[in-house]
Amino acid sequence: METDRYLIDFDTKDIEKQCYDVVIIGSGIAGVYTALEIPKDYNVLILTKETIEISNSVLAQGGIAVSLDKDDSPGLHFKDTIKAGAGLCNEESVWVLVNEAAQNIETLCEYGVEFDKEGINRLSLTREGAHSKRRIIHAGDTTGKEVCDKLVSVVRTKENVKIKERTFAVDLITEGDACKGVLAYDEDTSSYILYLSKMVICATGGFSKLYSYTTNPEVATGDGAALAYRAGAELMDLEFIQFHPTVLFHPENKSFLISEAVRGEGAYLRNVNGEKFMPQYHELAELAPRDIVSRAIFNEMQKTKSSNVYLDITFKDKEYLQKRFPKIYETCLSYGIDMSKDYIPVAPAAHYCMGGIKTDIYGRTNIKGLYACGEAACNGIHGANRLASNSLLEGLVFGRKIGFEVQSVIKKGKEPLEFNDFSVKSKRVSKAINKEEVKSEIQNIMTKYVGIIRDRGGLLYAKDKINEYYNAVKDMENHGIEDFELQNIILLSKLVVESALEREESRGAHYRMDFPETNDVKWKKNIIKSKK
Ligand SMILES: Cc1cc2nc3c(=O)[nH]c(=O)nc-3n(C[C@H](O)[C@H](O)[C@H](O)COP(=O)(O)OP(=O)(O)OC[C@H]3O[C@@H](n4cnc5c(N)ncnc54)[C@H](O)[C@@H]3O)c2cc1C
């Protein structure tokens, strides 16, 4: 068998097997909420490669977008989302997102999530970039943690849901055109387990760890997109990577996010000469869409030959900042920055992947039995650029859709899962490769040539270099998580570069210096990657 299908050789007869109705890969908001939405007579397994609380979701600060204000409406939320998406949003998906937002937030409140309030019952709303209204609900500046803590504590009480931590999904098991389960690696016992099921839900998050500087945790290596691709799934919009404009730039920390909500509360960006610059770039100034703010910062950094700019919220007093942004205040202070007195040094970093496994609004992929939701999925709600605070929401809304879908896909007591044992033998060989070095080299290439500003020369260089690494590791024997992640990072980097090279225009988060205009005639379409 070719080495591009499975990362390891195996014989299913020799591997321990366990059966579940549904296997969910990932324990972020999308994975855990989906598990809670599946009726309790279905048994569900959540696999997660680290402990349950390690995810992007836990780190989310700003909040969740939902139109609750009397001046706001799903229609206005729709309009803002479509505008940010720069012509590539799927309108059907966006309507579902905005129309079903409030009902899912209600469910979160029923699970005990405590959002900040104004008065007794009204949720407090703030504004973020490119939103025309105040519609971001939040729990201080640790919204993700509040939501995840509550969801995890509820899911732990569910008898039908089993959680398996430190277990890495290596590959999907397919038979013909159907997904039959997940081949996973148990880190504690260093052994493989085959989890068989009629439905596999990929909720593995994004792949910002393709870049050297990112707000994402170590787990964001795009395993879900890579294993789905190897199994024949279609991936879409991979070239659109959102760089968050304001990530702390300190010698000891270059990944801590300074939430957009800080700009929402009026903070200014200043270059290293202390000059405000955003009004020259966009009428919404600091609250322009993220791609525009990131490029403006990049420009100012180049103009002033510096590695960062500053965020200035010194006009707010200390008590206010401590209350509104406790985590940001405390973290900055731990690096000697008192945000009520000092400018915060910031620079852009990879933050969110608009692209992923192509799905419809029910989370269905082109492989029978394989579903995806959350950041791992791409159903077109973000188009070429995600509107701030729409991604926690996406995990909820489309997680619920899959939860409903389970009942129509799996009729309890009928049609047991059929599975025929098989073996995989490929021509893998043992190789002495310095994996840490290769990973870091790939991340540098992606940051330098496939980052905020791209051009054909840089992309071609990146493509050649990444292909060299791809060819070097494609027949390598893989023995553990470090190897699996490296394979996934290289595969996805290759696909991101190919997509970025193909799209000869600038749109949303994809900016080509050699094609600075948007070209609707040629490029108002999605780029899809699949093995076929
Ligand atoms: C610092 C930061 C701040 C943010 N702030 C906001 C915000 O305010 N509002 C907003 O809407 N969005 C925000 N985002 C984006 C948002 O947090 C993410 O898009 C969202 O949480 C993704 O959720 P998810 O469940 O799809 O994936 P994740 O939360 O990333 O979870 C993925 C899970 O999959 C597991 N996993 C991955 N690969 C494997 C594998 N091979 N085997 C087993 N398990 C695996 C991971 O361990 C993890 O548990 C922020 C992101 C960051 C990084």
The ligand as an SDF file (V2000), in Angstrom:
LIG
                    3D

 53 58  0  0  0  0  0  0  0  0999 V2000
   -5.8730   32.8230   22.3900 C   0  0  0  0  0  0  0  0  0  0  0  0
   -7.1410   32.6090   21.6240 C   0  0  0  0  0  0  0  0  0  0  0  0
   -8.2270   33.4440   21.8320 C   0  0  0  0  0  0  0  0  0  0  0  0
   -9.4120   33.2520   21.1250 C   0  0  0  0  0  0  0  0  0  0  0  0
  -10.4960   34.0430   21.3980 N   0  0  0  0  0  0  0  0  0  0  0  0
  -11.6830   33.7750   20.7980 C   0  0  0  0  0  0  0  0  0  0  0  0
  -12.8680   34.4750   21.1580 C   0  0  0  0  0  0  0  0  0  0  0  0
  -12.8520   35.3310   22.0240 O   0  0  0  0  0  0  0  0  0  0  0  0
  -14.0200   34.1500   20.5210 N   0  0  0  0  0  0  0  0  0  0  0  0
  -14.0920   33.1880   19.5520 C   0  0  0  0  0  0  0  0  0  0  0  0
  -15.1740   32.9390   19.0040 O   0  0  0  0  0  0  0  0  0  0  0  0
  -12.9770   32.5010   19.2070 N   0  0  0  0  0  0  0  0  0  0  0  0
  -11.7920   32.7610   19.8040 C   0  0  0  0  0  0  0  0  0  0  0  0
  -10.6810   32.0420   19.4550 N   0  0  0  0  0  0  0  0  0  0  0  0
  -10.8080   30.9670   18.4750 C   0  0  0  0  0  0  0  0  0  0  0  0
  -11.4970   29.7960   19.1360 C   0  0  0  0  0  0  0  0  0  0  0  0
  -11.0060   29.6410   20.4380 O   0  0  0  0  0  0  0  0  0  0  0  0
  -11.2910   28.5020   18.3740 C   0  0  0  0  0  0  0  0  0  0  0  0
  -11.5250   28.6680   17.0210 O   0  0  0  0  0  0  0  0  0  0  0  0
  -12.2540   27.4550   18.8980 C   0  0  0  0  0  0  0  0  0  0  0  0
  -12.1160   27.3560   20.2860 O   0  0  0  0  0  0  0  0  0  0  0  0
  -12.0130   26.1170   18.2500 C   0  0  0  0  0  0  0  0  0  0  0  0
  -12.7330   25.1610   18.9660 O   0  0  0  0  0  0  0  0  0  0  0  0
  -12.6760   23.6380   18.5460 P   0  0  0  0  0  0  0  0  0  0  0  0
  -13.4400   22.8890   19.5510 O   0  0  0  0  0  0  0  0  0  0  0  0
  -13.0350   23.5270   17.1270 O   0  0  0  0  0  0  0  0  0  0  0  0
  -11.1140   23.2810   18.6260 O   0  0  0  0  0  0  0  0  0  0  0  0
  -10.1140   23.3310   19.8810 P   0  0  0  0  0  0  0  0  0  0  0  0
  -10.6670   24.1080   20.9980 O   0  0  0  0  0  0  0  0  0  0  0  0
   -8.7950   23.7400   19.3540 O   0  0  0  0  0  0  0  0  0  0  0  0
  -10.0410   21.8140   20.3340 O   0  0  0  0  0  0  0  0  0  0  0  0
   -9.4220   20.8430   19.5280 C   0  0  0  0  0  0  0  0  0  0  0  0
   -9.2700   19.5940   20.3490 C   0  0  0  0  0  0  0  0  0  0  0  0
   -8.8480   18.5110   19.5270 O   0  0  0  0  0  0  0  0  0  0  0  0
   -7.8100   17.8020   20.1790 C   0  0  0  0  0  0  0  0  0  0  0  0
   -7.0210   17.1230   19.1420 N   0  0  0  0  0  0  0  0  0  0  0  0
   -6.3770   17.6880   18.0970 C   0  0  0  0  0  0  0  0  0  0  0  0
   -5.7700   16.7360   17.3630 N   0  0  0  0  0  0  0  0  0  0  0  0
   -6.0400   15.5460   17.9570 C   0  0  0  0  0  0  0  0  0  0  0  0
   -5.6850   14.2000   17.6880 C   0  0  0  0  0  0  0  0  0  0  0  0
   -4.8910   13.8620   16.6640 N   0  0  0  0  0  0  0  0  0  0  0  0
   -6.1510   13.2330   18.4990 N   0  0  0  0  0  0  0  0  0  0  0  0
   -6.9260   13.5310   19.5740 C   0  0  0  0  0  0  0  0  0  0  0  0
   -7.2770   14.8000   19.8820 N   0  0  0  0  0  0  0  0  0  0  0  0
   -6.8460   15.7870   19.0880 C   0  0  0  0  0  0  0  0  0  0  0  0
   -7.0650   18.8800   20.9360 C   0  0  0  0  0  0  0  0  0  0  0  0
   -6.2620   18.3350   21.9410 O   0  0  0  0  0  0  0  0  0  0  0  0
   -8.2380   19.6990   21.4610 C   0  0  0  0  0  0  0  0  0  0  0  0
   -8.7830   19.0920   22.5910 O   0  0  0  0  0  0  0  0  0  0  0  0
   -9.4910   32.2220   20.1580 C   0  0  0  0  0  0  0  0  0  0  0  0
   -8.3960   31.3940   19.9390 C   0  0  0  0  0  0  0  0  0  0  0  0
   -7.2270   31.5740   20.6700 C   0  0  0  0  0  0  0  0  0  0  0  0
   -6.0680   30.6570   20.4220 C   0  0  0  0  0  0  0  0  0  0  0  0
  1  2  1  0
  2  3  1  0
  2 52  2  0
  3  4  2  0
  4  5  1  0
  4 50  1  0
  5  6  2  0
  6  7  1  0
  6 13  1  0
  7  8  2  0
  7  9  1  0
  9 10  1  0
 10 11  2  0
 10 12  1  0
 12 13  2  0
 13 14  1  0
 14 15  1  0
 14 50  1  0
 15 16  1  0
 16 17  1  0
 16 18  1  0
 18 19  1  0
 18 20  1  0
 20 21  1  0
 20 22  1  0
 22 23  1  0
 23 24  1  0
 24 25  2  0
 24 26  1  0
 24 27  1  0
 27 28  1  0
 28 29  2  0
 28 30  1  0
 28 31  1  0
 31 32  1  0
 32 33  1  0
 33 34  1  0
 33 48  1  0
 34 35  1  0
 35 36  1  0
 35 46  1  0
 36 37  1  0
 36 45  1  0
 37 38  2  0
 38 39  1  0
 39 40  1  0
 39 45  2  0
 40 41  1  0
 40 42  2  0
 42 43  1  0
 43 44  2  0
 44 45  1  0
 46 47  1  0
 46 48  1  0
 48 49  1  0
 50 51  2  0
 51 52  1  0
 52 53  1  0
M  END
$$$$
